[in-house]
Structures are given as structure tokens and as C-alpha cells.
Amino acid sequence: MYIDGSWRPAAGSGTTEVVNPADGQVIATVPAGSAQDVDAAVRAARAALPGWAATPPAERAAHLAALGRS
């Protein structure tokens, strides 16, 4: 799981299939997160929000576009 800028093993066990709703095909298998993983992700998102909100919209758009290309 990628949380707070780093990869870490999921605290949960097993995996979950990601299904394309358009055709029902499995497109990925990802680690099954736990409540602990969700809590860590929410804490990281809350901590990042002030900096993200202060970033000019054009810069945020550039970051999101770059992420979409990766």
C-alpha cells in the first residue's frame, strides 16, 4: 500500500480483485487493506490537505496530469 509517500505492506491479509465495471474483467489484484491501513491513509490525507489546498490550481492540475500519464 502506498500511504504517506511510501510503500508499506498491508496490515490486512489476502488480496482483492479490481473489476472493470464496463466488461466485468479483472484488471488488477491488490492487497486487502485493514481498518489500520484506512486510518493511516486518512491521517496522511488530513495532514497533506493544507499544503495541497495552498498549491495554486494550475500547479495542482499539472501534478494530476503527470500522475495520469504515469
N, CA, C and O atoms as a Maestro MAE file, in Angstrom:
{
 s_m_m2io_version
 :::
 2.0.0
}

f_m_ct {
 s_m_title
 :::
 protein
 m_atom[280] {
  # First column is atom index #
  i_m_mmod_type
  r_m_x_coord
  r_m_y_coord
  r_m_z_coord
  i_m_residue_number
  s_m_chain_name
  s_m_pdb_residue_name
  s_m_pdb_atom_name
  i_m_atomic_number
  :::
  1 25 0.843 -1.154 0.000 1 A "MET " " N  " 7
  2 3 0.000 0.000 0.000 1 A "MET " " CA " 6
  3 2 0.901 1.234 0.000 1 A "MET " " C  " 6
  4 15 1.932 1.270 0.672 1 A "MET " " O  " 8
  5 25 0.489 2.240 -0.767 2 A "TYR " " N  " 7
  6 3 1.231 3.496 -0.830 2 A "TYR " " CA " 6
  7 2 0.497 4.496 0.050 2 A "TYR " " C  " 6
  8 15 -0.559 5.010 -0.318 2 A "TYR " " O  " 8
  9 25 1.075 4.766 1.223 3 A "ILE " " N  " 7
  10 3 0.452 5.653 2.203 3 A "ILE " " CA " 6
  11 2 1.502 6.616 2.712 3 A "ILE " " C  " 6
  12 15 2.600 6.212 3.096 3 A "ILE " " O  " 8
  13 25 1.160 7.888 2.713 4 A "ASP " " N  " 7
  14 3 2.021 8.944 3.256 4 A "ASP " " CA " 6
  15 2 3.385 8.979 2.574 4 A "ASP " " C  " 6
  16 15 4.412 9.185 3.220 4 A "ASP " " O  " 8
  17 25 3.378 8.775 1.267 5 A "GLY " " N  " 7
  18 3 4.600 8.914 0.487 5 A "GLY " " CA " 6
  19 2 5.534 7.725 0.494 5 A "GLY " " C  " 6
  20 15 6.671 7.834 0.035 5 A "GLY " " O  " 8
  21 25 5.081 6.590 1.006 6 A "SER " " N  " 7
  22 3 5.960 5.424 0.981 6 A "SER " " CA " 6
  23 2 5.148 4.136 0.831 6 A "SER " " C  " 6
  24 15 3.980 4.061 1.214 6 A "SER " " O  " 8
  25 25 5.805 3.133 0.262 7 A "TRP " " N  " 7
  26 3 5.186 1.820 0.128 7 A "TRP " " CA " 6
  27 2 5.325 1.086 1.444 7 A "TRP " " C  " 6
  28 15 6.376 1.141 2.083 7 A "TRP " " O  " 8
  29 25 4.281 0.404 1.850 8 A "ARG " " N  " 7
  30 3 4.310 -0.403 3.079 8 A "ARG " " CA " 6
  31 2 3.432 -1.631 2.894 8 A "ARG " " C  " 6
  32 15 2.472 -1.605 2.123 8 A "ARG " " O  " 8
  33 25 3.758 -2.689 3.591 9 A "PRO " " N  " 7
  34 3 2.905 -3.874 3.476 9 A "PRO " " CA " 6
  35 2 1.531 -3.585 4.087 9 A "PRO " " C  " 6
  36 15 1.412 -2.820 5.044 9 A "PRO " " O  " 8
  37 25 0.521 -4.199 3.528 10 A "ALA " " N  " 7
  38 3 -0.832 -4.034 4.062 10 A "ALA " " CA " 6
  39 2 -0.920 -4.725 5.418 10 A "ALA " " C  " 6
  40 15 -0.357 -5.800 5.621 10 A "ALA " " O  " 8
  41 25 -1.634 -4.092 6.337 11 A "ALA " " N  " 7
  42 3 -1.852 -4.712 7.646 11 A "ALA " " CA " 6
  43 2 -2.910 -5.810 7.537 11 A "ALA " " C  " 6
  44 15 -2.974 -6.708 8.376 11 A "ALA " " O  " 8
  45 25 -3.732 -5.728 6.499 12 A "GLY " " N  " 7
  46 3 -4.748 -6.754 6.281 12 A "GLY " " CA " 6
  47 2 -4.129 -7.995 5.669 12 A "GLY " " C  " 6
  48 15 -2.921 -8.055 5.438 12 A "GLY " " O  " 8
  49 25 -4.962 -8.974 5.412 13 A "SER " " N  " 7
  50 3 -4.454 -10.192 4.795 13 A "SER " " CA " 6
  51 2 -5.228 -10.468 3.517 13 A "SER " " C  " 6
  52 15 -6.387 -10.079 3.377 13 A "SER " " O  " 8
  53 25 -4.572 -11.139 2.595 14 A "GLY " " N  " 7
  54 3 -5.234 -11.503 1.354 14 A "GLY " " CA " 6
  55 2 -5.182 -10.409 0.314 14 A "GLY " " C  " 6
  56 15 -4.475 -9.412 0.463 14 A "GLY " " O  " 8
  57 25 -5.943 -10.615 -0.740 15 A "THR " " N  " 7
  58 3 -5.991 -9.668 -1.845 15 A "THR " " CA " 6
  59 2 -7.437 -9.445 -2.262 15 A "THR " " C  " 6
  60 15 -8.342 -10.179 -1.866 15 A "THR " " O  " 8
  61 25 -7.625 -8.412 -3.068 16 A "THR " " N  " 7
  62 3 -8.930 -8.068 -3.611 16 A "THR " " CA " 6
  63 2 -8.778 -7.865 -5.107 16 A "THR " " C  " 6
  64 15 -7.817 -7.239 -5.554 16 A "THR " " O  " 8
  65 25 -9.705 -8.381 -5.875 17 A "GLU " " N  " 7
  66 3 -9.669 -8.177 -7.316 17 A "GLU " " CA " 6
  67 2 -10.356 -6.866 -7.667 17 A "GLU " " C  " 6
  68 15 -11.402 -6.531 -7.111 17 A "GLU " " O  " 8
  69 25 -9.759 -6.130 -8.593 18 A "VAL " " N  " 7
  70 3 -10.358 -4.903 -9.121 18 A "VAL " " CA " 6
  71 2 -10.980 -5.268 -10.463 18 A "VAL " " C  " 6
  72 15 -10.302 -5.772 -11.358 18 A "VAL " " O  " 8
  73 25 -12.272 -5.010 -10.590 19 A "VAL " " N  " 7
  74 3 -13.027 -5.420 -11.776 19 A "VAL " " CA " 6
  75 2 -13.444 -4.193 -12.580 19 A "VAL " " C  " 6
  76 15 -13.936 -3.211 -12.024 19 A "VAL " " O  " 8
  77 25 -13.242 -4.262 -13.893 20 A "ASN " " N  " 7
  78 3 -13.707 -3.222 -14.796 20 A "ASN " " CA " 6
  79 2 -15.229 -3.337 -14.879 20 A "ASN " " C  " 6
  80 15 -15.737 -4.351 -15.358 20 A "ASN " " O  " 8
  81 25 -15.968 -2.322 -14.424 21 A "PRO " " N  " 7
  82 3 -17.431 -2.447 -14.425 21 A "PRO " " CA " 6
  83 2 -18.035 -2.476 -15.827 21 A "PRO " " C  " 6
  84 15 -19.171 -2.917 -16.004 21 A "PRO " " O  " 8
  85 25 -17.288 -2.014 -16.817 22 A "ALA " " N  " 7
  86 3 -17.821 -1.999 -18.184 22 A "ALA " " CA " 6
  87 2 -17.927 -3.393 -18.780 22 A "ALA " " C  " 6
  88 15 -18.842 -3.682 -19.550 22 A "ALA " " O  " 8
  89 25 -16.964 -4.269 -18.411 23 A "ASP " " N  " 7
  90 3 -16.987 -5.592 -19.039 23 A "ASP " " CA " 6
  91 2 -16.826 -6.748 -18.049 23 A "ASP " " C  " 6
  92 15 -16.823 -7.909 -18.457 23 A "ASP " " O  " 8
  93 25 -16.693 -6.449 -16.768 24 A "GLY " " N  " 7
  94 3 -16.577 -7.490 -15.757 24 A "GLY " " CA " 6
  95 2 -15.232 -8.174 -15.683 24 A "GLY " " C  " 6
  96 15 -15.066 -9.126 -14.921 24 A "GLY " " O  " 8
  97 25 -14.260 -7.706 -16.464 25 A "GLN " " N  " 7
  98 3 -12.923 -8.320 -16.473 25 A "GLN " " CA " 6
  99 2 -12.107 -7.849 -15.260 25 A "GLN " " C  " 6
  100 15 -12.172 -6.681 -14.876 25 A "GLN " " O  " 8
  101 25 -11.346 -8.764 -14.667 26 A "VAL " " N  " 7
  102 3 -10.436 -8.418 -13.586 26 A "VAL " " CA " 6
  103 2 -9.251 -7.680 -14.206 26 A "VAL " " C  " 6
  104 15 -8.592 -8.201 -15.105 26 A "VAL " " O  " 8
  105 25 -8.983 -6.468 -13.723 27 A "ILE " " N  " 7
  106 3 -7.887 -5.671 -14.282 27 A "ILE " " CA " 6
  107 2 -6.693 -5.568 -13.338 27 A "ILE " " C  " 6
  108 15 -5.614 -5.142 -13.749 27 A "ILE " " O  " 8
  109 25 -6.880 -5.956 -12.074 28 A "ALA " " N  " 7
  110 3 -5.767 -5.906 -11.122 28 A "ALA " " CA " 6
  111 2 -6.127 -6.723 -9.891 28 A "ALA " " C  " 6
  112 15 -7.296 -6.988 -9.610 28 A "ALA " " O  " 8
  113 25 -5.104 -7.104 -9.182 29 A "THR " " N  " 7
  114 3 -5.260 -7.716 -7.863 29 A "THR " " CA " 6
  115 2 -4.433 -6.881 -6.904 29 A "THR " " C  " 6
  116 15 -3.244 -6.664 -7.133 29 A "THR " " O  " 8
  117 25 -5.051 -6.415 -5.835 30 A "VAL " " N  " 7
  118 3 -4.391 -5.506 -4.897 30 A "VAL " " CA " 6
  119 2 -4.456 -6.074 -3.484 30 A "VAL " " C  " 6
  120 15 -5.319 -6.901 -3.189 30 A "VAL " " O  " 8
  121 25 -3.546 -5.634 -2.600 31 A "PRO " " N  " 7
  122 3 -3.612 -6.101 -1.218 31 A "PRO " " CA " 6
  123 2 -4.919 -5.661 -0.564 31 A "PRO " " C  " 6
  124 15 -5.411 -4.561 -0.820 31 A "PRO " " O  " 8
  125 25 -5.461 -6.505 0.259 32 A "ALA " " N  " 7
  126 3 -6.662 -6.152 1.018 32 A "ALA " " CA " 6
  127 2 -6.239 -5.332 2.226 32 A "ALA " " C  " 6
  128 15 -5.524 -5.822 3.099 32 A "ALA " " O  " 8
  129 25 -6.677 -4.105 2.271 33 A "GLY " " N  " 7
  130 3 -6.331 -3.233 3.390 33 A "GLY " " CA " 6
  131 2 -7.172 -3.548 4.613 33 A "GLY " " C  " 6
  132 15 -8.215 -4.196 4.527 33 A "GLY " " O  " 8
  133 25 -6.699 -3.079 5.738 34 A "SER " " N  " 7
  134 3 -7.410 -3.264 7.003 34 A "SER " " CA " 6
  135 2 -7.885 -1.903 7.498 34 A "SER " " C  " 6
  136 15 -7.588 -0.876 6.889 34 A "SER " " O  " 8
  137 25 -8.613 -1.901 8.589 35 A "ALA " " N  " 7
  138 3 -9.027 -0.643 9.218 35 A "ALA " " CA " 6
  139 2 -7.794 0.170 9.603 35 A "ALA " " C  " 6
  140 15 -7.815 1.399 9.530 35 A "ALA " " O  " 8
  141 25 -6.730 -0.498 10.008 36 A "GLN " " N  " 7
  142 3 -5.478 0.183 10.359 36 A "GLN " " CA " 6
  143 2 -4.896 0.896 9.135 36 A "GLN " " C  " 6
  144 15 -4.408 2.021 9.250 36 A "GLN " " O  " 8
  145 25 -4.943 0.256 7.974 37 A "ASP " " N  " 7
  146 3 -4.460 0.877 6.740 37 A "ASP " " CA " 6
  147 2 -5.302 2.106 6.391 37 A "ASP " " C  " 6
  148 15 -4.762 3.145 6.012 37 A "ASP " " O  " 8
  149 25 -6.614 1.986 6.519 38 A "VAL " " N  " 7
  150 3 -7.506 3.110 6.220 38 A "VAL " " CA " 6
  151 2 -7.218 4.271 7.161 38 A "VAL " " C  " 6
  152 15 -7.130 5.419 6.725 38 A "VAL " " O  " 8
  153 25 -7.071 3.978 8.448 39 A "ASP " " N  " 7
  154 3 -6.780 5.035 9.419 39 A "ASP " " CA " 6
  155 2 -5.475 5.754 9.080 39 A "ASP " " C  " 6
  156 15 -5.409 6.980 9.161 39 A "ASP " " O  " 8
  157 25 -4.442 5.008 8.703 40 A "ALA " " N  " 7
  158 3 -3.157 5.611 8.342 40 A "ALA " " CA " 6
  159 2 -3.299 6.486 7.097 40 A "ALA " " C  " 6
  160 15 -2.724 7.573 7.031 40 A "ALA " " O  " 8
  161 25 -4.060 6.014 6.116 41 A "ALA " " N  " 7
  162 3 -4.265 6.789 4.891 41 A "ALA " " CA " 6
  163 2 -5.052 8.064 5.167 41 A "ALA " " C  " 6
  164 15 -4.733 9.117 4.616 41 A "ALA " " O  " 8
  165 25 -6.066 7.984 6.006 42 A "VAL " " N  " 7
  166 3 -6.867 9.165 6.341 42 A "VAL " " CA " 6
  167 2 -6.019 10.176 7.107 42 A "VAL " " C  " 6
  168 15 -6.103 11.375 6.840 42 A "VAL " " O  " 8
  169 25 -5.207 9.713 8.050 43 A "ARG " " N  " 7
  170 3 -4.319 10.631 8.786 43 A "ARG " " CA " 6
  171 2 -3.369 11.340 7.826 43 A "ARG " " C  " 6
  172 15 -3.162 12.549 7.934 43 A "ARG " " O  " 8
  173 25 -2.789 10.589 6.885 44 A "ALA " " N  " 7
  174 3 -1.862 11.171 5.911 44 A "ALA " " CA " 6
  175 2 -2.572 12.188 5.025 44 A "ALA " " C  " 6
  176 15 -2.025 13.254 4.739 44 A "ALA " " O  " 8
  177 25 -3.782 11.865 4.593 45 A "ALA " " N  " 7
  178 3 -4.536 12.782 3.734 45 A "ALA " " CA " 6
  179 2 -4.886 14.070 4.479 45 A "ALA " " C  " 6
  180 15 -4.780 15.161 3.920 45 A "ALA " " O  " 8
  181 25 -5.296 13.942 5.717 46 A "ARG " " N  " 7
  182 3 -5.623 15.134 6.512 46 A "ARG " " CA " 6
  183 2 -4.395 16.016 6.719 46 A "ARG " " C  " 6
  184 15 -4.490 17.242 6.666 46 A "ARG " " O  " 8
  185 25 -3.252 15.396 6.953 47 A "ALA " " N  " 7
  186 3 -2.016 16.165 7.153 47 A "ALA " " CA " 6
  187 2 -1.580 16.860 5.868 47 A "ALA " " C  " 6
  188 15 -1.004 17.947 5.918 47 A "ALA " " O  " 8
  189 25 -1.851 16.244 4.719 48 A "ALA " " N  " 7
  190 3 -1.432 16.806 3.434 48 A "ALA " " CA " 6
  191 2 -2.382 17.893 2.925 48 A "ALA " " C  " 6
  192 15 -1.985 18.715 2.100 48 A "ALA " " O  " 8
  193 25 -3.608 17.910 3.396 49 A "LEU " " N  " 7
  194 3 -4.613 18.807 2.848 49 A "LEU " " CA " 6
  195 2 -4.228 20.287 2.893 49 A "LEU " " C  " 6
  196 15 -4.408 20.967 1.882 49 A "LEU " " O  " 8
  197 25 -3.718 20.821 3.984 50 A "PRO " " N  " 7
  198 3 -3.399 22.258 3.980 50 A "PRO " " CA " 6
  199 2 -2.388 22.646 2.892 50 A "PRO " " C  " 6
  200 15 -2.550 23.678 2.241 50 A "PRO " " O  " 8
  201 25 -1.370 21.842 2.697 51 A "GLY " " N  " 7
  202 3 -0.380 22.131 1.658 51 A "GLY " " CA " 6
  203 2 -0.973 22.023 0.265 51 A "GLY " " C  " 6
  204 15 -0.691 22.850 -0.602 51 A "GLY " " O  " 8
  205 25 -1.795 21.004 0.050 52 A "TRP " " N  " 7
  206 3 -2.436 20.817 -1.261 52 A "TRP " " CA " 6
  207 2 -3.397 21.973 -1.537 52 A "TRP " " C  " 6
  208 15 -3.434 22.493 -2.652 52 A "TRP " " O  " 8
  209 25 -4.166 22.373 -0.539 53 A "ALA " " N  " 7
  210 3 -5.130 23.461 -0.715 53 A "ALA " " CA " 6
  211 2 -4.419 24.785 -1.007 53 A "ALA " " C  " 6
  212 15 -4.968 25.640 -1.703 53 A "ALA " " O  " 8
  213 25 -3.209 24.960 -0.483 54 A "ALA " " N  " 7
  214 3 -2.451 26.195 -0.701 54 A "ALA " " CA " 6
  215 2 -1.721 26.200 -2.041 54 A "ALA " " C  " 6
  216 15 -1.204 27.236 -2.460 54 A "ALA " " O  " 8
  217 25 -1.675 25.062 -2.712 55 A "THR " " N  " 7
  218 3 -0.999 24.965 -4.010 55 A "THR " " CA " 6
  219 2 -1.890 25.606 -5.073 55 A "THR " " C  " 6
  220 15 -3.088 25.325 -5.131 55 A "THR " " O  " 8
  221 25 -1.310 26.465 -5.915 56 A "PRO " " N  " 7
  222 3 -2.128 27.111 -6.955 56 A "PRO " " CA " 6
  223 2 -2.806 26.066 -7.859 56 A "PRO " " C  " 6
  224 15 -2.227 25.018 -8.143 56 A "PRO " " O  " 8
  225 25 -4.029 26.360 -8.304 57 A "PRO " " N  " 7
  226 3 -4.778 25.398 -9.124 57 A "PRO " " CA " 6
  227 2 -4.018 24.909 -10.352 57 A "PRO " " C  " 6
  228 15 -4.090 23.724 -10.679 57 A "PRO " " O  " 8
  229 25 -3.303 25.775 -11.030 58 A "ALA " " N  " 7
  230 3 -2.567 25.343 -12.229 58 A "ALA " " CA " 6
  231 2 -1.495 24.319 -11.865 58 A "ALA " " C  " 6
  232 15 -1.266 23.365 -12.609 58 A "ALA " " O  " 8
  233 25 -0.846 24.514 -10.735 59 A "GLU " " N  " 7
  234 3 0.178 23.554 -10.290 59 A "GLU " " CA " 6
  235 2 -0.463 22.231 -9.883 59 A "GLU " " C  " 6
  236 15 0.068 21.163 -10.188 59 A "GLU " " O  " 8
  237 25 -1.601 22.300 -9.197 60 A "ARG " " N  " 7
  238 3 -2.312 21.059 -8.834 60 A "ARG " " CA " 6
  239 2 -2.713 20.309 -10.098 60 A "ARG " " C  " 6
  240 15 -2.573 19.088 -10.168 60 A "ARG " " O  " 8
  241 25 -3.216 21.039 -11.101 61 A "ALA " " N  " 7
  242 3 -3.619 20.418 -12.354 61 A "ALA " " CA " 6
  243 2 -2.428 19.735 -13.026 61 A "ALA " " C  " 6
  244 15 -2.560 18.637 -13.565 61 A "ALA " " O  " 8
  245 25 -1.271 20.385 -12.992 62 A "ALA " " N  " 7
  246 3 -0.064 19.785 -13.599 62 A "ALA " " CA " 6
  247 2 0.324 18.504 -12.882 62 A "ALA " " C  " 6
  248 15 0.700 17.526 -13.529 62 A "ALA " " O  " 8
  249 25 0.241 18.492 -11.570 63 A "HIS " " N  " 7
  250 3 0.559 17.277 -10.785 63 A "HIS " " CA " 6
  251 2 -0.404 16.142 -11.152 63 A "HIS " " C  " 6
  252 15 0.019 15.007 -11.371 63 A "HIS " " O  " 8
  253 25 -1.683 16.456 -11.216 64 A "LEU " " N  " 7
  254 3 -2.677 15.431 -11.533 64 A "LEU " " CA " 6
  255 2 -2.507 14.919 -12.962 64 A "LEU " " C  " 6
  256 15 -2.665 13.726 -13.220 64 A "LEU " " O  " 8
  257 25 -2.190 15.810 -13.877 65 A "ALA " " N  " 7
  258 3 -1.950 15.374 -15.274 65 A "ALA " " CA " 6
  259 2 -0.748 14.451 -15.346 65 A "ALA " " C  " 6
  260 15 -0.783 13.440 -16.047 65 A "ALA " " O  " 8
  261 25 0.321 14.792 -14.623 66 A "ALA " " N  " 7
  262 3 1.515 13.943 -14.613 66 A "ALA " " CA " 6
  263 2 1.196 12.576 -14.013 66 A "ALA " " C  " 6
  264 15 1.671 11.551 -14.501 66 A "ALA " " O  " 8
  265 25 0.405 12.568 -12.972 67 A "LEU " " N  " 7
  266 3 0.013 11.296 -12.345 67 A "LEU " " CA " 6
  267 2 -0.801 10.464 -13.327 67 A "LEU " " C  " 6
  268 15 -0.630 9.246 -13.395 67 A "LEU " " O  " 8
  269 25 -1.675 11.100 -14.080 68 A "GLY " " N  " 7
  270 3 -2.483 10.390 -15.057 68 A "GLY " " CA " 6
  271 2 -1.646 9.786 -16.181 68 A "GLY " " C  " 6
  272 15 -2.020 8.765 -16.758 68 A "GLY " " O  " 8
  273 25 -0.516 10.416 -16.489 69 A "ARG " " N  " 7
  274 3 0.358 9.890 -17.546 69 A "ARG " " CA " 6
  275 2 1.234 8.749 -17.059 69 A "ARG " " C  " 6
  276 15 1.778 8.003 -17.873 69 A "ARG " " O  " 8
  277 25 1.383 8.597 -15.746 70 A "SER " " N  " 7
  278 3 2.280 7.550 -15.238 70 A "SER " " CA " 6
  279 2 1.611 6.203 -15.139 70 A "SER " " C  " 6
  280 15 2.241 5.228 -14.729 70 A "SER " " O  " 8
  :::
 }
 m_bond[279] {
  # First column is bond index #
  i_m_from
  i_m_to
  i_m_order
  :::
  1 1 2 1
  2 2 3 1
  3 3 4 2
  4 3 5 1
  5 5 6 1
  6 6 7 1
  7 7 8 2
  8 7 9 1
  9 9 10 1
  10 10 11 1
  11 11 12 2
  12 11 13 1
  13 13 14 1
  14 14 15 1
  15 15 16 2
  16 15 17 1
  17 17 18 1
  18 18 19 1
  19 19 20 2
  20 19 21 1
  21 21 22 1
  22 22 23 1
  23 23 24 2
  24 23 25 1
  25 25 26 1
  26 26 27 1
  27 27 28 2
  28 27 29 1
  29 29 30 1
  30 30 31 1
  31 31 32 2
  32 31 33 1
  33 33 34 1
  34 34 35 1
  35 35 36 2
  36 35 37 1
  37 37 38 1
  38 38 39 1
  39 39 40 2
  40 39 41 1
  41 41 42 1
  42 42 43 1
  43 43 44 2
  44 43 45 1
  45 45 46 1
  46 46 47 1
  47 47 48 2
  48 47 49 1
  49 49 50 1
  50 50 51 1
  51 51 52 2
  52 51 53 1
  53 53 54 1
  54 54 55 1
  55 55 56 2
  56 55 57 1
  57 57 58 1
  58 58 59 1
  59 59 60 2
  60 59 61 1
  61 61 62 1
  62 62 63 1
  63 63 64 2
  64 63 65 1
  65 65 66 1
  66 66 67 1
  67 67 68 2
  68 67 69 1
  69 69 70 1
  70 70 71 1
  71 71 72 2
  72 71 73 1
  73 73 74 1
  74 74 75 1
  75 75 76 2
  76 75 77 1
  77 77 78 1
  78 78 79 1
  79 79 80 2
  80 79 81 1
  81 81 82 1
  82 82 83 1
  83 83 84 2
  84 83 85 1
  85 85 86 1
  86 86 87 1
  87 87 88 2
  88 87 89 1
  89 89 90 1
  90 90 91 1
  91 91 92 2
  92 91 93 1
  93 93 94 1
  94 94 95 1
  95 95 96 2
  96 95 97 1
  97 97 98 1
  98 98 99 1
  99 99 100 2
  100 99 101 1
  101 101 102 1
  102 102 103 1
  103 103 104 2
  104 103 105 1
  105 105 106 1
  106 106 107 1
  107 107 108 2
  108 107 109 1
  109 109 110 1
  110 110 111 1
  111 111 112 2
  112 111 113 1
  113 113 114 1
  114 114 115 1
  115 115 116 2
  116 115 117 1
  117 117 118 1
  118 118 119 1
  119 119 120 2
  120 119 121 1
  121 121 122 1
  122 122 123 1
  123 123 124 2
  124 123 125 1
  125 125 126 1
  126 126 127 1
  127 127 128 2
  128 127 129 1
  129 129 130 1
  130 130 131 1
  131 131 132 2
  132 131 133 1
  133 133 134 1
  134 134 135 1
  135 135 136 2
  136 135 137 1
  137 137 138 1
  138 138 139 1
  139 139 140 2
  140 139 141 1
  141 141 142 1
  142 142 143 1
  143 143 144 2
  144 143 145 1
  145 145 146 1
  146 146 147 1
  147 147 148 2
  148 147 149 1
  149 149 150 1
  150 150 151 1
  151 151 152 2
  152 151 153 1
  153 153 154 1
  154 154 155 1
  155 155 156 2
  156 155 157 1
  157 157 158 1
  158 158 159 1
  159 159 160 2
  160 159 161 1
  161 161 162 1
  162 162 163 1
  163 163 164 2
  164 163 165 1
  165 165 166 1
  166 166 167 1
  167 167 168 2
  168 167 169 1
  169 169 170 1
  170 170 171 1
  171 171 172 2
  172 171 173 1
  173 173 174 1
  174 174 175 1
  175 175 176 2
  176 175 177 1
  177 177 178 1
  178 178 179 1
  179 179 180 2
  180 179 181 1
  181 181 182 1
  182 182 183 1
  183 183 184 2
  184 183 185 1
  185 185 186 1
  186 186 187 1
  187 187 188 2
  188 187 189 1
  189 189 190 1
  190 190 191 1
  191 191 192 2
  192 191 193 1
  193 193 194 1
  194 194 195 1
  195 195 196 2
  196 195 197 1
  197 197 198 1
  198 198 199 1
  199 199 200 2
  200 199 201 1
  201 201 202 1
  202 202 203 1
  203 203 204 2
  204 203 205 1
  205 205 206 1
  206 206 207 1
  207 207 208 2
  208 207 209 1
  209 209 210 1
  210 210 211 1
  211 211 212 2
  212 211 213 1
  213 213 214 1
  214 214 215 1
  215 215 216 2
  216 215 217 1
  217 217 218 1
  218 218 219 1
  219 219 220 2
  220 219 221 1
  221 221 222 1
  222 222 223 1
  223 223 224 2
  224 223 225 1
  225 225 226 1
  226 226 227 1
  227 227 228 2
  228 227 229 1
  229 229 230 1
  230 230 231 1
  231 231 232 2
  232 231 233 1
  233 233 234 1
  234 234 235 1
  235 235 236 2
  236 235 237 1
  237 237 238 1
  238 238 239 1
  239 239 240 2
  240 239 241 1
  241 241 242 1
  242 242 243 1
  243 243 244 2
  244 243 245 1
  245 245 246 1
  246 246 247 1
  247 247 248 2
  248 247 249 1
  249 249 250 1
  250 250 251 1
  251 251 252 2
  252 251 253 1
  253 253 254 1
  254 254 255 1
  255 255 256 2
  256 255 257 1
  257 257 258 1
  258 258 259 1
  259 259 260 2
  260 259 261 1
  261 261 262 1
  262 262 263 1
  263 263 264 2
  264 263 265 1
  265 265 266 1
  266 266 267 1
  267 267 268 2
  268 267 269 1
  269 269 270 1
  270 270 271 1
  271 271 272 2
  272 271 273 1
  273 273 274 1
  274 274 275 1
  275 275 276 2
  276 275 277 1
  277 277 278 1
  278 278 279 1
  279 279 280 2
  :::
 }
}
